[in-house]
């Protein structure tokens, strides 16, 4: 019984910490929307997109913890990262050179 309470308390602290990080991101970007994706044993990825097009992500130890964190933060959560939601992301030179720059003739990453 004590082990369950310790796990619950630890999970509660993780949810609170993630929710605070999500809220801080949302405040810095004029609001935010998110999507939770299972990433295997590692847990779940919370993708955040701000109203200004800024984006980031967090990793939670489980989908359940991620879902509780986004709920606690009060952001809109999408089922998938596509459509209008994905179109809100604004990328800059860094992303182009790191993710696609070499393939499309951008500067090298070396």
Secondary structure by P-SEA (a helix, b strand, c coil): caaaaaaaaaaaaaaaaaaaaaaaaaaacccccbbbbbcccccbbbbbbcccccccccccccaaaaaaaaaaacccccccccccccccccccaaaaaacccccccccccc
